């Protein structure tokens, strides 16, 4: 039985397929919600002409959160290519760094979900690296982190929401998965189901607003300070206070997002869904 289960992990090729579909959905959400974006007044250092006007994206320039999302994606793709093109038994510094990162993700997945959690590395690892890289862009003057825009964070949160529900339904079946929403006592189901359902719907809202609010607020303060850099003192405040705080916040917000993601996945794929109703 153990061998049989080890041959059928929760992830695999189907996980990569659903992850690719969710990435496409992520980008579409970012594009079509662009008119609602909350942006800073100062223009970013990197701007691209809006060649997406034909599908309804407004403005002369491409929305900055999309431009910098592509920049982050490019950075991560180049990093992945640099690591994978020449793997060695004795790793070079880049490969060594990548192995440390992957082992760190594996340790978190093992702790939060168990050994089966390693199958979800593509989702958790990609989200974590994307969010961390995006957050760190806030420390480069003239760059706007994609996570300082609600379109990006809601797309990430919706990706996690769809993914963990898919994982739960795939493992337990739709009927048993929905039974989990009904609570341990059958006659309380009419009360528990709406409460649990609304609670799950609130998860992408809380995930997106928490990340967006922290990064946008921090970016706004940094922008104001750098705008007054001719006074010298605000620049020193940014360099001595805001920069270390920004680096700390970038890591903490990434950690919070991926920890909640793993908690949601663990709750969806845990054993015993629906057993208390039999």
BAMAR-225581 format. One record per residue: residue number from 1; residue in one letter; z, y, x of N, C-alpha, C, CB in turn. Coordinates in steps of 0.2 Angstrom, whole numbers, plus 5000, padded with zeros to 4 digits. Glycine has a CB too. Layout:
N
NODE     k   r     nZ     nY     nX    caZ    caY    caX     cZ     cY     cX    cbZ    cbY    cbX
NODE   NUM   A      Z      Y      X      Z      Y      X      Z      Y      X      Z      Y      X
...
***
This chain:
278
NODE     k   r     nZ     nY     nX    caZ    caY    caX     cZ     cY     cX    cbZ    cbY    cbX
NODE     1   X   5000   4994   5004   5000   5000   5000   5000   5006   5004   5006   5000   4995
NODE     2   X   5004   5006   5010   5005   5012   5014   4998   5013   5017   5010   5011   5019
NODE     3   X   4995   5008   5019   4988   5008   5023   4983   5011   5018   4986   5002   5026
NODE     4   X   4983   5009   5012   4979   5011   5006   4979   5018   5005   4980   5007   5000
NODE     5   X   4986   5021   5005   4987   5028   5003   4985   5032   5009   4994   5029   5002
NODE     6   X   4986   5029   5015   4984   5033   5021   4976   5034   5022   4986   5030   5028
NODE     7   X   4972   5030   5018   4965   5030   5018   4963   5035   5013   4962   5024   5018
NODE     8   X   4967   5037   5009   4965   5042   5003   4969   5048   5003   4965   5038   4997
NODE     9   X   4969   5052   5008   4973   5058   5009   4971   5063   5003   4973   5062   5015
NODE    10   X   4975   5068   5002   4974   5073   4997   4968   5077   4999   4980   5077   4996
NODE    11   X   4966   5078   5005   4961   5082   5007   4954   5078   5008   4962   5086   5013
NODE    12   X   4951   5080   5014   4945   5076   5015   4939   5081   5014   4944   5070   5011
NODE    13   X   4933   5077   5013   4927   5081   5012   4927   5085   5006   4921   5076   5012
NODE    14   X   4930   5082   5001   4930   5086   4994   4934   5093   4995   4934   5082   4989
NODE    15   X   4939   5093   5000   4943   5099   5001   4939   5104   5004   4949   5097   5005
NODE    16   X   4934   5102   5008   4930   5107   5012   4925   5110   5006   4926   5104   5017
NODE    17   X   4923   5105   5002   4918   5108   4997   4921   5113   4992   4916   5102   4993
NODE    18   X   4928   5111   4990   4931   5116   4985   4933   5122   4989   4937   5113   4982
NODE    19   X   4935   5122   4995   4936   5128   4999   4930   5132   5000   4939   5125   5006
NODE    20   X   4924   5129   5001   4918   5133   5002   4917   5137   4995   4912   5129   5004
NODE    21   X   4918   5133   4990   4917   5136   4983   4921   5142   4982   4917   5131   4977
NODE    22   X   4928   5141   4984   4933   5146   4983   4931   5152   4987   4940   5144   4984
NODE    23   X   4929   5151   4993   4927   5157   4998   4921   5161   4994   4924   5154   5004
NODE    24   X   4916   5158   4991   4911   5161   4988   4914   5165   4982   4906   5156   4985
NODE    25   X   4918   5162   4978   4922   5165   4972   4926   5171   4975   4926   5161   4969
NODE    26   X   4929   5171   4981   4933   5176   4984   4928   5182   4985   4936   5174   4990
NODE    27   X   4923   5181   4988   4918   5186   4990   4915   5190   4983   4912   5184   4994
NODE    28   X   4914   5186   4978   4911   5188   4972   4916   5193   4969   4909   5183   4967
NODE    29   X   4923   5191   4969   4928   5195   4966   4928   5201   4970   4935   5191   4966
NODE    30   X   4928   5201   4976   4928   5207   4980   4923   5212   4979   4929   5206   4987
NODE    31   X   4917   5209   4978   4911   5213   4976   4911   5217   4969   4904   5209   4977
NODE    32   X   4912   5213   4964   4912   5215   4958   4918   5219   4955   4910   5209   4953
NODE    33   X   4923   5219   4959   4929   5223   4957   4929   5229   4961   4935   5219   4958
NODE    34   X   4924   5230   4965   4924   5236   4970   4925   5242   4967   4917   5236   4974
NODE    35   X   4922   5244   4961   4924   5250   4958   4931   5252   4957   4920   5251   4951
NODE    36   X   4935   5247   4957   4942   5248   4955   4946   5249   4962   4945   5242   4951
NODE    37   X   4943   5249   4968   4947   5248   4974   4951   5255   4975   4942   5248   4980
NODE    38   X   4957   5253   4978   4961   5259   4980   4960   5260   4987   4969   5257   4978
NODE    39   X   4957   5265   4989   4956   5267   4996   4959   5273   4999   4948   5267   4998
NODE    40   X   4960   5274   5005   4962   5280   5008   4957   5285   5009   4965   5278   5016
NODE    41   X   4959   5291   5009   4954   5297   5009   4950   5297   5015   4957   5303   5007
NODE    42   X   4953   5296   5021   4949   5297   5027   4944   5291   5028   4954   5296   5033
NODE    43   X   4938   5293   5030   4932   5288   5031   4934   5283   5036   4926   5291   5032
NODE    44   X   4933   5277   5036   4934   5272   5041   4929   5273   5047   4934   5265   5039
NODE    45   X   4931   5271   5053   4927   5271   5059   4921   5267   5058   4931   5269   5065
NODE    46   X   4921   5261   5055   4915   5257   5054   4913   5257   5047   4917   5249   5056
NODE    47   X   4907   5259   5046   4904   5260   5039   4897   5257   5039   4904   5267   5036
NODE    48   X   4895   5253   5034   4888   5250   5033   4885   5253   5027   4889   5243   5033
NODE    49   X   4878   5254   5027   4875   5257   5021   4876   5252   5015   4867   5258   5023
NODE    50   X   4876   5254   5009   4877   5250   5004   4871   5247   5001   4880   5254   4998
NODE    51   X   4869   5241   5004   4863   5237   5003   4864   5233   4997   4860   5233   5008
NODE    52   X   4870   5233   4994   4872   5229   4988   4872   5233   4982   4879   5226   4989
NODE    53   X   4869   5239   4982   4868   5243   4976   4864   5240   4970   4865   5250   4978
NODE    54   X   4860   5235   4972   4855   5232   4967   4859   5227   4963   4850   5228   4971
NODE    55   X   4865   5225   4965   4869   5221   4960   4875   5225   4958   4872   5215   4964
NODE    56   X   4875   5231   4958   4880   5235   4954   4886   5238   4958   4883   5231   4949
NODE    57   X   4886   5237   4965   4891   5240   4969   4890   5247   4970   4892   5236   4976
NODE    58   X   4894   5252   4968   4892   5259   4968   4894   5262   4975   4897   5262   4963
NODE    59   X   4891   5268   4976   4892   5272   4982   4887   5272   4987   4899   5270   4985
NODE    60   X   4887   5277   4992   4882   5277   4997   4883   5272   5002   4881   5284   5000
NODE    61   X   4890   5271   5003   4892   5266   5009   4895   5260   5006   4897   5269   5013
NODE    62   X   4894   5254   5009   4897   5248   5007   4905   5249   5007   4895   5242   5012
NODE    63   X   4908   5247   5002   4916   5248   5001   4919   5245   5008   4919   5244   4995
NODE    64   X   4924   5249   5010   4926   5248   5017   4930   5241   5017   4931   5253   5019
NODE    65   X   4933   5239   5012   4936   5232   5012   4932   5226   5013   4941   5231   5005
NODE    66   X   4925   5227   5010   4920   5222   5011   4918   5222   5018   4914   5223   5006
NODE    67   X   4917   5228   5021   4914   5229   5028   4919   5226   5033   4913   5236   5030
NODE    68   X   4926   5227   5032   4931   5225   5037   4932   5217   5035   4937   5229   5036
NODE    69   X   4931   5215   5029   4932   5208   5028   4927   5204   5032   4931   5206   5020
NODE    70   X   4921   5206   5032   4915   5203   5036   4917   5204   5043   4909   5206   5035
NODE    71   X   4920   5209   5045   4922   5210   5052   4927   5204   5054   4925   5217   5054
NODE    72   X   4932   5204   5050   4937   5199   5051   4934   5192   5051   4943   5199   5046
NODE    73   X   4930   5190   5046   4926   5184   5046   4923   5183   5053   4922   5183   5040
NODE    74   X   4919   5188   5055   4915   5187   5061   4920   5186   5067   4911   5194   5063
NODE    75   X   4926   5189   5068   4931   5188   5073   4933   5181   5073   4937   5193   5072
NODE    76   X   4935   5178   5067   4937   5171   5066   4932   5166   5068   4940   5170   5059
NODE    77   X   4926   5167   5066   4920   5163   5067   4919   5162   5075   4914   5165   5063
NODE    78   X   4919   5168   5078   4918   5168   5085   4923   5165   5089   4917   5175   5088
NODE    79   X   4930   5166   5086   4935   5162   5089   4935   5155   5088   4942   5165   5086
NODE    80   X   4933   5153   5082   4932   5145   5081   4927   5142   5085   4931   5144   5074
NODE    81   X   4921   5146   5086   4916   5144   5090   4918   5143   5098   4910   5148   5090
NODE    82   X   4921   5148   5100   4924   5148   5107   4928   5143   5108   4927   5155   5109
NODE    83   X   4932   5141   5103   4937   5135   5104   4933   5128   5104   4943   5135   5099
NODE    84   X   4929   5128   5099   4926   5121   5098   4920   5119   5102   4924   5121   5091
NODE    85   X   4917   5124   5106   4911   5123   5109   4912   5119   5116   4907   5129   5111
NODE    86   X   4918   5119   5118   4919   5115   5125   4927   5113   5125   4918   5120   5131
NODE    87   X   4928   5108   5121   4935   5105   5121   4936   5101   5127   4936   5101   5114
NODE    88   X   4942   5102   5130   4944   5098   5136   4950   5095   5135   4944   5103   5142
NODE    89   X   4951   5089   5139   4958   5086   5139   4963   5091   5142   4957   5080   5143
NODE    90   X   4961   5095   5147   4965   5100   5150   4963   5106   5147   4965   5100   5158
NODE    91   X   4966   5109   5142   4964   5115   5138   4964   5121   5143   4968   5116   5132
NODE    92   X   4959   5125   5141   4958   5132   5144   4963   5136   5140   4951   5135   5144
NODE    93   X   4964   5143   5142   4969   5147   5138   4967   5148   5131   4969   5154   5141
NODE    94   X   4961   5148   5129   4959   5149   5122   4960   5143   5118   4951   5151   5122
NODE    95   X   4958   5137   5121   4960   5131   5117   4967   5130   5117   4956   5125   5121
NODE    96   X   4971   5131   5122   4978   5131   5122   4981   5135   5116   4981   5132   5129
NODE    97   X   4979   5141   5116   4981   5145   5110   4980   5143   5104   4978   5152   5111
NODE    98   X   4974   5140   5103   4972   5137   5096   4976   5131   5095   4964   5135   5096
NODE    99   X   4977   5127   5099   4981   5121   5098   4988   5123   5096   4981   5117   5105
NODE   100   X   4991   5128   5099   4998   5130   5097   4998   5133   5090   5000   5136   5102
NODE   101   X   4993   5137   5088   4992   5139   5081   4992   5133   5077   4986   5144   5081
NODE   102   X   4987   5128   5078   4986   5123   5073   4993   5119   5073   4981   5118   5076
NODE   103   X   4996   5117   5079   5002   5114   5078   5008   5117   5074   5005   5112   5086
NODE   104   X   5008   5124   5075   5012   5128   5071   5011   5127   5063   5012   5135   5073
NODE   105   X   5005   5127   5061   5003   5126   5054   5005   5119   5052   4996   5127   5053
NODE   106   X   5004   5114   5057   5005   5107   5055   5013   5106   5054   5003   5102   5060
NODE   107   X   5017   5110   5058   5024   5109   5058   5026   5112   5051   5028   5113   5063
NODE   108   X   5024   5118   5049   5025   5121   5042   5023   5116   5037   5022   5128   5042
NODE   109   X   5017   5114   5037   5015   5109   5032   5019   5103   5031   5008   5107   5033
NODE   110   X   5021   5100   5037   5025   5094   5037   5032   5096   5034   5026   5091   5044
NODE   111   X   5035   5101   5035   5041   5103   5033   5041   5105   5025   5044   5109   5036
NODE   112   X   5036   5108   5023   5036   5110   5016   5033   5105   5011   5032   5117   5015
NODE   113   X   5028   5101   5013   5024   5097   5009   5025   5089   5011   5017   5098   5009
NODE   114   X   5026   5088   5018   5026   5081   5020   5020   5080   5024   5027   5076   5014
NODE   115   X   5019   5074   5026   5013   5072   5031   5007   5073   5027   5014   5065   5033
NODE   116   X   5007   5072   5020   5001   5073   5016   4999   5080   5016   5002   5071   5009
NODE   117   X   5003   5085   5018   5002   5092   5018   4996   5094   5023   5008   5096   5019
NODE   118   X   4996   5090   5028   4991   5091   5034   4984   5092   5031   4991   5086   5039
NODE   119   X   4982   5088   5025   4976   5089   5022   4974   5096   5020   4975   5084   5017
NODE   120   X   4979   5100   5019   4978   5107   5016   4978   5112   5022   4984   5108   5011
NODE   121   X   4977   5110   5028   4977   5114   5033   4971   5119   5033   4976   5111   5040
NODE   122   X   4965   5117   5030   4959   5121   5030   4961   5127   5025   4953   5118   5027
NODE   123   X   4964   5126   5020   4966   5132   5015   4971   5136   5018   4968   5129   5008
NODE   124   X   4977   5133   5020   4983   5137   5022   4981   5140   5029   4989   5132   5023
NODE   125   X   4978   5137   5034   4976   5140   5040   4971   5145   5040   4974   5134   5045
NODE   126   X   4966   5144   5036   4961   5150   5035   4964   5156   5032   4955   5147   5031
NODE   127   X   4968   5155   5026   4971   5161   5023   4976   5164   5028   4975   5158   5017
NODE   128   X   4980   5160   5032   4985   5163   5036   4981   5167   5042   4989   5158   5040
NODE   129   X   4976   5164   5045   4973   5168   5050   4969   5174   5048   4968   5163   5054
NODE   130   X   4966   5173   5042   4962   5179   5039   4967   5185   5038   4959   5177   5033
NODE   131   X   4973   5183   5034   4978   5189   5033   4981   5192   5039   4983   5186   5028
NODE   132   X   4982   5188   5044   4985   5190   5050   4981   5195   5054   4988   5185   5055
NODE   133   X   4974   5193   5054   4969   5197   5058   4968   5203   5054   4963   5193   5059
NODE   134   X   4968   5203   5047   4967   5209   5043   4972   5214   5044   4966   5207   5036
NODE   135   X   4978   5211   5044   4984   5215   5044   4984   5219   5051   4991   5211   5043
NODE   136   X   4983   5215   5056   4983   5218   5063   4978   5224   5064   4982   5213   5068
NODE   137   X   4972   5224   5060   4967   5229   5060   4970   5236   5059   4962   5228   5056
NODE   138   X   4976   5236   5055   4979   5242   5054   4982   5246   5060   4985   5241   5049
NODE   139   X   4983   5242   5065   4985   5245   5071   4980   5249   5076   4989   5240   5076
NODE   140   X   4973   5248   5073   4968   5251   5077   4966   5257   5073   4962   5246   5078
NODE   141   X   4967   5263   5076   4965   5269   5073   4957   5269   5071   4966   5276   5077
NODE   142   X   4956   5271   5064   4949   5271   5062   4947   5265   5058   4945   5273   5067
NODE   143   X   4952   5260   5059   4950   5253   5055   4955   5253   5049   4951   5247   5060
NODE   144   X   4952   5250   5044   4956   5249   5038   4956   5242   5036   4953   5253   5032
NODE   145   X   4963   5239   5036   4963   5232   5035   4961   5230   5028   4971   5230   5036
NODE   146   X   4957   5225   5027   4955   5223   5020   4961   5221   5016   4951   5216   5021
NODE   147   X   4967   5219   5018   4972   5218   5014   4976   5224   5012   4977   5213   5018
NODE   148   X   4974   5230   5014   4976   5236   5011   4972   5238   5004   4976   5242   5016
NODE   149   X   4968   5233   5002   4964   5234   4996   4966   5229   4991   4957   5235   4997
NODE   150   X   4967   5231   4985   4969   5226   4980   4964   5220   4979   4972   5229   4974
NODE   151   X   4958   5222   4979   4952   5218   4978   4953   5212   4982   4946   5221   4979
NODE   152   X   4954   5213   4989   4955   5207   4994   4961   5203   4992   4955   5210   5001
NODE   153   X   4967   5206   4991   4973   5202   4990   4972   5198   4983   4979   5207   4990
NODE   154   X   4969   5201   4978   4969   5197   4972   4964   5191   4973   4967   5202   4966
NODE   155   X   4959   5192   4977   4954   5187   4978   4958   5181   4982   4948   5190   4982
NODE   156   X   4962   5183   4987   4965   5178   4990   4970   5174   4986   4969   5181   4996
NODE   157   X   4974   5178   4982   4979   5175   4977   4975   5171   4972   4983   5181   4974
NODE   158   X   4970   5173   4969   4966   5169   4965   4963   5162   4968   4960   5172   4962
NODE   159   X   4961   5163   4974   4959   5157   4978   4965   5152   4978   4957   5159   4985
NODE   160   X   4971   5154   4980   4977   5150   4981   4979   5147   4974   4983   5153   4984
NODE   161   X   4978   5151   4969   4980   5149   4962   4975   5143   4959   4980   5155   4957
NODE   162   X   4969   5144   4960   4964   5139   4958   4965   5133   4962   4957   5142   4959
NODE   163   X   4966   5134   4969   4966   5128   4973   4972   5124   4972   4967   5130   4981
NODE   164   X   4978   5126   4971   4984   5122   4970   4984   5119   4963   4991   5126   4971
NODE   165   X   4981   5122   4958   4981   5119   4952   4976   5113   4952   4979   5124   4946
NODE   166   X   4970   5114   4956   4965   5109   4957   4968   5103   4960   4959   5112   4961
NODE   167   X   4972   5104   4966   4975   5099   4969   4980   5095   4965   4979   5101   4975
NODE   168   X   4984   5098   4961   4988   5095   4956   4985   5091   4951   4993   5100   4953
NODE   169   X   4980   5093   4948   4976   5090   4943   4972   5084   4946   4971   5094   4940
NODE   170   X   4970   5085   4952   4966   5079   4956   4971   5073   4957   4963   5082   4962
NODE   171   X   4977   5075   4959   4981   5070   4961   4985   5066   4955   4987   5072   4965
NODE   172   X   4987   5070   4950   4990   5067   4944   4986   5066   4938   4996   5071   4943
NODE   173   X   4980   5069   4938   4977   5069   4931   4979   5075   4927   4978   5062   4928
NODE   174   X   4974   5077   4923   4976   5083   4919   4982   5082   4914   4970   5085   4915
NODE   175   X   4982   5077   4911   4988   5075   4906   4994   5075   4909   4987   5069   4903
NODE   176   X   4995   5072   4915   5002   5072   4918   5004   5078   4921   5002   5066   4923
NODE   177   X   4998   5082   4924   5000   5088   4927   5002   5093   4922   4993   5091   4930
NODE   178   X   4999   5093   4916   5002   5098   4911   5009   5096   4908   4997   5098   4905
NODE   179   X   5010   5089   4908   5017   5087   4906   5022   5091   4911   5018   5080   4907
NODE   180   X   5021   5092   4917   5025   5096   4921   5027   5102   4918   5022   5097   4928
NODE   181   X   5023   5106   4915   5025   5112   4912   5029   5112   4906   5018   5115   4909
NODE   182   X   5030   5105   4903   5034   5105   4897   5042   5104   4898   5032   5099   4893
NODE   183   X   5044   5103   4905   5051   5102   4906   5053   5095   4905   5055   5106   4901
NODE   184   X   5059   5093   4907   5062   5086   4907   5063   5084   4900   5068   5086   4911
NODE   185   X   5064   5088   4895   5066   5086   4888   5061   5087   4884   5073   5089   4886
NODE   186   X   5058   5082   4880   5052   5083   4876   5053   5088   4871   5050   5076   4873
NODE   187   X   5059   5088   4867   5059   5093   4862   5060   5100   4864   5066   5091   4858
NODE   188   X   5061   5101   4870   5061   5108   4873   5054   5110   4875   5065   5109   4879
NODE   189   X   5049   5106   4874   5042   5107   4877   5039   5114   4873   5037   5101   4875
NODE   190   X   5040   5115   4867   5037   5121   4864   5040   5127   4867   5038   5121   4856
NODE   191   X   5046   5127   4869   5049   5133   4873   5047   5133   4880   5056   5133   4872
NODE   192   X   5047   5127   4883   5046   5127   4891   5039   5128   4893   5049   5121   4893
NODE   193   X   5034   5126   4889   5027   5126   4891   5025   5133   4891   5023   5122   4886
NODE   194   X   5026   5138   4886   5024   5145   4887   5027   5148   4893   5025   5149   4881
NODE   195   X   5034   5147   4894   5037   5150   4900   5034   5148   4906   5045   5148   4899
NODE   196   X   5033   5141   4907   5030   5139   4913   5023   5141   4914   5030   5131   4914
NODE   197   X   5019   5142   4909   5012   5144   4909   5012   5151   4911   5009   5143   4902
NODE   198   X   5016   5155   4908   5016   5162   4910   5018   5163   4917   5020   5166   4905
NODE   199   X   5023   5159   4919   5026   5160   4926   5020   5158   4931   5032   5155   4927
NODE   200   X   5016   5153   4930   5011   5151   4934   5006   5157   4934   5008   5145   4932
NODE   201   X   5004   5160   4929   4999   5165   4928   5002   5171   4932   4998   5167   4921
NODE   202   X   5008   5172   4933   5011   5178   4936   5011   5177   4944   5018   5179   4934
NODE   203   X   5010   5171   4946   5010   5170   4953   5004   5174   4957   5009   5162   4955
NODE   204   X   4998   5173   4955   4993   5177   4959   4994   5185   4958   4986   5176   4956
NODE   205   X   4997   5187   4953   4999   5194   4952   5004   5196   4958   5001   5196   4945
NODE   206   X   5009   5192   4958   5015   5194   4963   5012   5193   4970   5021   5189   4962
NODE   207   X   5008   5188   4971   5006   5187   4978   5001   5192   4980   5002   5180   4978
NODE   208   X   4997   5195   4976   4992   5200   4978   4996   5207   4979   4987   5200   4973
NODE   209   X   5000   5208   4974   5003   5215   4974   5008   5215   4980   5007   5216   4967
NODE   210   X   5012   5210   4981   5016   5210   4987   5013   5212   4994   5020   5204   4988
NODE   211   X   5007   5208   4995   5003   5209   5001   5000   5216   5001   4998   5203   5002
NODE   212   X   4997   5218   4996   4993   5224   4995   4998   5230   4996   4989   5225   4989
NODE   213   X   5003   5230   4992   5008   5235   4992   5011   5237   4999   5014   5234   4988
NODE   214   X   5013   5231   5003   5016   5232   5010   5011   5235   5015   5019   5226   5012
NODE   215   X   5005   5232   5015   5000   5234   5020   4997   5241   5018   4994   5229   5020
NODE   216   X   4996   5242   5012   4993   5249   5010   4998   5254   5011   4991   5249   5002
NODE   217   X   5004   5253   5009   5009   5258   5011   5010   5260   5018   5016   5256   5008
NODE   218   X   5010   5254   5022   5011   5255   5029   5004   5259   5032   5011   5249   5033
NODE   219   X   4999   5257   5030   4992   5260   5032   4992   5268   5030   4986   5257   5029
NODE   220   X   4995   5269   5024   4995   5276   5022   4999   5281   5027   4998   5277   5015
NODE   221   X   5005   5278   5028   5010   5282   5033   5007   5283   5040   5017   5278   5033
NODE   222   X   5004   5277   5042   5001   5278   5049   4995   5283   5049   4998   5271   5051
NODE   223   X   4991   5283   5043   4985   5288   5043   4988   5295   5043   4981   5286   5037
NODE   224   X   4993   5296   5039   4996   5303   5039   4999   5305   5046   5002   5303   5034
NODE   225   X   5002   5300   5049   5005   5302   5056   4999   5303   5061   5009   5296   5058
NODE   226   X   4994   5299   5061   4989   5300   5066   4985   5307   5064   4984   5294   5066
NODE   227   X   4985   5308   5057   4981   5315   5056   4985   5321   5058   4981   5315   5048
NODE   228   X   4992   5320   5060   4996   5325   5062   4997   5325   5070   5002   5326   5059
NODE   229   X   4993   5320   5073   4994   5319   5080   4994   5325   5085   4989   5314   5082
NODE   230   X   4990   5330   5082   4990   5336   5086   4997   5340   5087   4985   5341   5083
NODE   231   X   5001   5338   5083   5008   5340   5084   5012   5336   5089   5012   5340   5077
NODE   232   X   5009   5331   5092   5012   5326   5097   5018   5322   5094   5015   5331   5103
NODE   233   X   5023   5325   5091   5028   5321   5089   5027   5316   5084   5033   5326   5085
NODE   234   X   5022   5317   5079   5020   5311   5074   5017   5306   5078   5016   5314   5069
NODE   235   X   5013   5307   5083   5010   5302   5087   5015   5298   5091   5005   5305   5092
NODE   236   X   5020   5301   5093   5026   5297   5097   5030   5293   5092   5031   5302   5100
NODE   237   X   5030   5296   5085   5034   5292   5080   5030   5286   5079   5035   5296   5074
NODE   238   X   5023   5286   5078   5019   5281   5077   5019   5276   5083   5011   5283   5076
NODE   239   X   5019   5278   5089   5019   5274   5094   5025   5270   5095   5017   5278   5101
NODE   240   X   5031   5274   5094   5037   5271   5096   5041   5267   5090   5042   5276   5098
NODE   241   X   5039   5269   5084   5042   5266   5078   5037   5262   5073   5045   5272   5074
NODE   242   X   5032   5266   5071   5027   5263   5066   5023   5257   5069   5022   5268   5064
NODE   243   X   5021   5257   5076   5017   5252   5079   5021   5246   5079   5014   5254   5086
NODE   244   X   5027   5246   5082   5031   5239   5082   5032   5237   5075   5037   5240   5086
NODE   245   X   5034   5242   5070   5035   5240   5064   5029   5237   5060   5038   5245   5059
NODE   246   X   5023   5239   5062   5017   5237   5059   5016   5230   5061   5011   5242   5061
NODE   247   X   5017   5229   5068   5016   5222   5070   5020   5217   5067   5017   5222   5078
NODE   248   X   5027   5219   5066   5032   5215   5063   5030   5213   5056   5039   5218   5063
NODE   249   X   5028   5219   5052   5026   5218   5045   5020   5213   5044   5024   5225   5042
NODE   250   X   5015   5214   5049   5009   5210   5049   5010   5202   5049   5004   5212   5055
NODE   251   X   5015   5201   5054   5017   5194   5054   5021   5191   5048   5021   5193   5061
NODE   252   X   5026   5195   5046   5030   5194   5041   5026   5193   5034   5036   5199   5039
NODE   253   X   5022   5197   5032   5018   5197   5026   5013   5191   5026   5014   5203   5025
NODE   254   X   5011   5189   5032   5007   5183   5033   5011   5177   5032   5003   5183   5040
NODE   255   X   5017   5177   5035   5021   5171   5034   5023   5170   5027   5027   5172   5038
NODE   256   X   5025   5176   5023   5027   5175   5016   5022   5172   5012   5029   5182   5014
NODE   257   X   5015   5175   5013   5010   5172   5009   5009   5165   5010   5003   5176   5011
NODE   258   X   5008   5163   5016   5007   5156   5017   5013   5151   5015   5005   5154   5024
NODE   259   X   5019   5154   5016   5024   5150   5014   5024   5149   5006   5031   5153   5016
NODE   260   X   5023   5154   5002   5022   5153   4995   5017   5149   4993   5022   5160   4992
NODE   261   X   5011   5149   4997   5005   5145   4996   5007   5138   4996   5000   5147   5000
NODE   262   X   5011   5136   5002   5013   5129   5003   5018   5127   4998   5016   5129   5010
NODE   263   X   5023   5132   4995   5027   5130   4990   5024   5128   4984   5032   5136   4989
NODE   264   X   5019   5132   4982   5015   5131   4976   5011   5124   4976   5010   5136   4975
NODE   265   X   5008   5123   4982   5004   5116   4983   5009   5111   4983   5001   5116   4990
NODE   266   X   5015   5111   4986   5020   5106   4986   5022   5104   4979   5026   5108   4990
NODE   267   X   5023   5110   4975   5025   5109   4968   5020   5105   4964   5027   5115   4965
NODE   268   X   5014   5107   4966   5008   5104   4962   5007   5096   4963   5002   5108   4963
NODE   269   X   5008   5094   4970   5006   5088   4972   5012   5083   4972   5002   5088   4978
NODE   270   X   5018   5086   4971   5024   5082   4972   5024   5075   4967   5030   5086   4970
NODE   271   X   5027   5070   4969   5027   5064   4965   5032   5065   4959   5030   5058   4970
NODE   272   X   5030   5061   4954   5035   5061   4948   5033   5066   4943   5042   5063   4950
NODE   273   X   5027   5069   4943   5025   5074   4938   5024   5069   4932   5018   5077   4940
NODE   274   X   5027   5071   4926   5026   5068   4920   5030   5062   4919   5019   5066   4919
NODE   275   X   5034   5059   4925   5037   5053   4924   5044   5054   4920   5039   5050   4931
NODE   276   X   5046   5060   4920   5052   5061   4916   5051   5060   4908   5056   5067   4917
NODE   277   X   5045   5061   4906   5043   5061   4899   5042   5054   4896   5037   5065   4898
NODE   278   X   5042   5048   4901   5040   5042   4899   5047   5038   4896   5037   5037   4904
***
